[in-house]
Amino acid sequence: MARHTLSSRDPQAGSDQEALSRMISYLEAECRRLGAADAALHLALAATLLPAAPSLSRDLAPAGAGRLLQ
């Protein structure tokens, strides 16, 4: 059985990575809106573990990601 991973050789990998990043970003924002700061922090940490999609700009990074890396 073939294992599917997000690799740079896969032409759709950039789109998949971008979609995952946007979903995590959205979920993080919703957690913050609902007052679930710990859940939002975990999502920000998860976002830092994703490989950066080449088409993503720094402006689309999850809200807590920059603070975590400083």
GUTOR-682108 format. One line per 3 residues: for each residue x, y, z of N, C-alpha, C. Coordinates in Angstrom, 2 decimals. Example, Ala and Ser with C-alpha at 12.3 -4.5 7.8 and 13.67 -1.06 7.14 Angstrom:
BEGIN
13.19:-5.69:7.80:12.30:-4.50:7.80:13.20:-3.30:7.80; 12.85:-2.25:7.08:13.67:-1.06:7.14:12.90:0.03:7.87 .
//
This chain:
BEGIN
0.84:-1.17:0.00:0.00:0.00:0.00:0.89:1.24:0.00; 0.65:2.15:-0.92:1.45:3.37:-1.03:1.08:4.35:0.08; 2.09:4.95:0.62:1.86:5.94:1.68:1.95:7.32:1.05 .
0.94:8.16:1.26:0.93:9.50:0.68:1.48:10.49:1.69; 2.47:11.24:1.28:3.02:12.30:2.11:3.05:13.59:1.31; 3.16:14.69:2.01:3.25:15.98:1.34:4.71:16.23:0.99 .
5.08:15.98:-0.25:6.46:16.20:-0.66:6.51:17.31:-1.69; 7.67:17.90:-1.81:7.83:18.99:-2.77:7.78:18.48:-4.21; 7.96:17.16:-4.42:7.89:16.60:-5.77:6.47:16.47:-6.26 .
5.53:16.43:-5.37:4.12:16.31:-5.72:3.59:17.67:-6.12; 3.10:17.83:-7.36:2.64:19.15:-7.80:1.48:19.69:-6.95; 0.73:18.82:-6.31:-0.39:19.27:-5.51:0.02:19.51:-4.05 .
1.25:19.19:-3.70:1.70:19.32:-2.31:1.58:20.75:-1.81; 1.95:21.72:-2.64:1.85:23.12:-2.23:0.42:23.50:-1.91; -0.52:23.05:-2.72:-1.93:23.35:-2.49:-2.43:22.68:-1.22 .
-2.01:21.43:-1.02:-2.42:20.70:0.18:-1.86:21.38:1.43; -0.59:21.76:1.39:0.03:22.42:2.53:-0.64:23.75:2.82; -0.96:24.49:1.77:-1.62:25.77:1.94:-3.01:25.58:2.56 .
-3.74:24.57:2.08:-5.07:24.29:2.63:-4.99:23.90:4.10; -4.04:23.04:4.45:-3.87:22.65:5.86:-3.52:23.85:6.72; -2.63:24.69:6.22:-2.23:25.87:6.98:-3.42:26.81:7.20 .
-4.22:27.00:6.17:-5.40:27.87:6.30:-6.42:27.28:7.27; -6.61:25.97:7.22:-7.55:25.33:8.14:-7.09:25.46:9.59; -5.81:25.22:9.81:-5.28:25.34:11.17:-5.38:26.78:11.65 .
-5.10:27.71:10.76:-5.20:29.13:11.10:-6.63:29.50:11.49; -7.58:29.01:10.71:-8.99:29.28:10.99:-9.40:28.68:12.34; -9.00:27.43:12.57:-9.34:26.78:13.84:-8.71:27.50:15.03 .
-7.49:27.96:14.86:-6.82:28.70:15.93:-7.59:29.99:16.24; -7.99:30.70:15.21:-8.75:31.95:15.41:-10.09:31.67:16.11; -10.76:30.60:15.71:-12.03:30.26:16.34:-11.83:29.88:17.81 .
-10.77:29.15:18.10:-10.49:28.79:19.50:-10.25:30.05:20.33; -9.48:30.98:19.77:-9.24:32.25:20.49:-10.55:33.00:20.70; -11.39:33.02:19.65:-12.67:33.73:19.74:-13.56:33.13:20.83 .
-13.49:31.81:20.98:-14.31:31.12:21.97:-13.68:31.11:23.36; -12.46:31.64:23.47:-11.80:31.70:24.76:-11.01:30.46:25.11; -10.74:29.61:24.14:-9.98:28.38:24.39:-8.51:28.64:24.03 .
-7.83:29.40:24.88:-6.45:29.82:24.60:-5.49:28.63:24.50; -5.66:27.63:25.35:-4.77:26.47:25.30:-4.90:25.72:23.98; -6.13:25.55:23.52:-6.35:24.87:22.24:-5.74:25.69:21.10 .
-5.89:27.00:21.17:-5.32:27.87:20.14:-3.80:27.76:20.13; -3.20:27.69:21.29:-1.75:27.54:21.38:-1.30:26.22:20.76; -2.02:25.15:21.03:-1.68:23.85:20.45:-1.78:23.89:18.92 .
-2.78:24.58:18.41:-2.92:24.70:16.96:-1.78:25.54:16.38; -1.37:26.59:17.07:-0.25:27.40:16.60:1.02:26.56:16.57; 1.22:25.74:17.58:2.38:24.84:17.60:2.32:23.84:16.45 .
1.14:23.30:16.20:0.98:22.34:15.10:1.30:23.02:13.77; 0.91:24.26:13.61:1.18:24.98:12.37:2.68:25.15:12.14; 3.44:25.31:13.21:4.89:25.47:13.04:5.55:24.17:12.60 .
4.89:23.04:12.79:5.45:21.76:12.38:5.21:21.43:10.91; 4.28:22.15:10.29:4.00:21.91:8.87:5.12:22.50:8.03; 5.50:21.80:6.96:6.48:22.41:6.05:5.84:23.63:5.40 .
6.63:24.66:5.20:6.09:25.90:4.62:5.77:25.69:3.15; 4.57:26.06:2.77:4.18:26.00:1.37:4.81:27.21:0.67; 5.38:27.02:-0.51:6.07:28.12:-1.18:5.18:29.31:-1.48 .
3.90:29.11:-1.69:3.02:30.21:-2.06:2.45:30.96:-0.87; 2.68:30.46:0.34:2.15:31.15:1.51:3.02:32.35:1.86; 2.38:33.45:2.16:3.13:34.61:2.61:3.18:34.59:4.13 .
4.08:35.38:4.69:4.22:35.44:6.14:2.94:35.96:6.79; 2.14:36.74:6.04:0.90:37.30:6.59:-0.13:36.23:6.91; -0.03:35.06:6.30:-1.01:34.00:6.52:-0.60:33.04:7.63 .
0.55:33.31:8.27:0.99:32.44:9.36:0.00:32.53:10.51; -0.18:31.44:11.25:-1.10:31.46:12.38:-0.72:32.55:13.39; -1.71:33.10:14.05:-1.52:34.24:14.94:-0.45:34.02:15.99 .
-0.38:32.86:16.59:0.58:32.62:17.65:1.93:32.11:17.19; 2.07:31.80:15.92:3.29:31.17:15.44:4.52:32.05:15.60; 4.42:33.31:15.24:5.57:34.20:15.34:6.02:34.38:16.77 .
5.09:34.47:17.67:5.40:34.65:19.10:6.10:33.40:19.63; 5.73:32.25:19.14:6.31:31.00:19.63:7.76:30.82:19.19; 8.09:31.39:18.04:9.43:31.19:17.49:10.44:32.22:17.97 .
10.00:33.24:18.67:10.92:34.29:19.13:11.66:33.89:20.36 .
//
